[in-house]
Amino acid sequence: MSKKEVADDYDRVVVVLNENWRIIECRDRIQWILQRRGSPKKSRKDDWRGKSYCRTAEVLRQRAYEHAGPIDALAVEKLLSLPDRFPEPGSEGDTAAPAEETIG
């Protein structure tokens, strides 16, 4: 598992929305990041790039529905189950699923 947010095997993936969009916990564990695979404006297309940085689940869901296109039904369930706010540092509200449980 990678510690790099741009890696496919980043260890803090919360949910994969579809083949080009996912949500992760940032490496500093202060917010969720809606990421898109690659960048249409840059030559590197295989890594993940941040699109929105959110501390509330409501805003995260709005951005996901606005940008990601069709979202897998299981991913929608996961989005709806997130806590209202990103857990404060040191709290027990870890939102990232272990790799074998990542939806996608």
C-alpha positions as CSV (number, residue, x, y, z in Angstrom):
1,M,0.0,0.0,0.0
2,S,1.2,3.4,-0.9
3,K,1.3,6.6,1.2
4,K,1.1,8.8,-1.9
5,E,-2.3,10.3,-2.6
6,V,-1.8,10.1,-6.3
7,A,-1.2,6.3,-6.3
8,D,-3.7,3.7,-7.3
9,D,-2.9,1.7,-4.2
10,Y,-3.1,4.7,-1.8
11,D,-3.8,3.3,1.7
12,R,-6.6,5.7,2.6
13,V,-9.2,5.2,-0.2
14,V,-12.7,5.7,1.3
15,V,-14.7,4.8,-1.8
16,V,-14.3,4.3,-5.5
17,L,-17.2,6.1,-7.3
18,N,-16.4,4.8,-10.8
19,E,-13.4,4.1,-12.9
20,N,-12.3,7.7,-13.0
21,W,-13.4,9.1,-9.6
22,R,-12.7,8.2,-6.0
23,I,-12.7,9.7,-2.5
24,I,-9.8,9.5,-0.2
25,E,-8.7,10.7,3.2
26,C,-5.9,13.2,2.8
27,R,-2.5,12.1,4.1
28,D,-2.7,14.6,7.0
29,R,-6.2,13.1,7.9
30,I,-7.9,16.5,8.1
31,Q,-10.4,16.2,5.1
32,W,-11.8,14.1,2.3
33,I,-10.6,14.6,-1.2
34,L,-12.6,13.9,-4.3
35,Q,-10.1,12.8,-6.9
36,R,-10.2,12.3,-10.7
37,R,-7.9,10.0,-12.5
38,G,-5.3,12.0,-14.4
39,S,-5.7,15.6,-15.7
40,P,-7.0,16.6,-19.1
41,K,-4.5,19.5,-19.1
42,K,-1.4,17.5,-18.2
43,S,0.5,14.7,-19.8
44,R,0.3,12.3,-16.8
45,K,-3.0,10.6,-17.1
46,D,-2.6,7.6,-14.8
47,D,-2.3,9.2,-11.4
48,W,-5.1,10.7,-9.3
49,R,-5.6,14.5,-8.9
50,G,-7.6,16.3,-6.3
51,K,-10.8,18.1,-7.5
52,S,-12.5,19.0,-4.3
53,Y,-11.3,19.1,-0.7
54,C,-14.2,18.7,1.9
55,R,-14.6,18.6,5.6
56,T,-18.4,17.9,5.5
57,A,-20.1,14.9,4.0
58,E,-22.9,17.1,2.6
59,V,-20.5,19.2,0.5
60,L,-18.5,16.0,-0.5
61,R,-21.7,14.4,-1.8
62,Q,-22.7,17.5,-3.7
63,R,-19.3,17.7,-5.4
64,A,-19.3,14.0,-6.2
65,Y,-22.7,14.1,-7.8
66,E,-21.8,17.3,-9.7
67,H,-18.4,16.1,-11.1
68,A,-18.2,12.3,-11.1
69,G,-21.0,11.3,-13.5
70,P,-22.6,7.9,-12.8
71,I,-21.8,6.6,-9.4
72,D,-21.9,2.9,-8.4
73,A,-24.9,2.1,-6.2
74,L,-22.7,0.6,-3.5
75,A,-20.5,3.7,-3.6
76,V,-23.7,5.9,-3.1
77,E,-24.5,3.8,0.0
78,K,-21.0,4.4,1.4
79,L,-21.3,8.2,0.7
80,L,-24.5,8.3,2.6
81,S,-23.0,6.5,5.5
82,L,-20.1,8.9,6.1
83,P,-20.2,11.0,9.3
84,D,-21.5,14.6,8.9
85,R,-18.1,16.0,9.3
86,F,-14.6,14.7,8.8
87,P,-13.4,13.3,12.1
88,E,-11.2,15.6,14.1
89,P,-7.6,14.4,14.5
90,G,-7.3,11.8,17.2
91,S,-10.9,10.7,17.1
92,E,-12.0,7.2,16.3
93,G,-14.0,8.1,13.2
94,D,-11.6,6.5,10.6
95,T,-13.5,6.6,7.3
96,A,-11.1,4.7,5.1
97,A,-11.9,1.1,4.3
98,P,-9.1,-1.4,4.4
99,A,-8.0,-2.2,0.9
100,E,-9.9,-5.5,0.7
101,E,-13.1,-3.7,1.6
102,T,-12.7,-0.7,-0.8
103,I,-15.8,-0.4,-3.0
104,G,-15.0,-0.2,-6.6
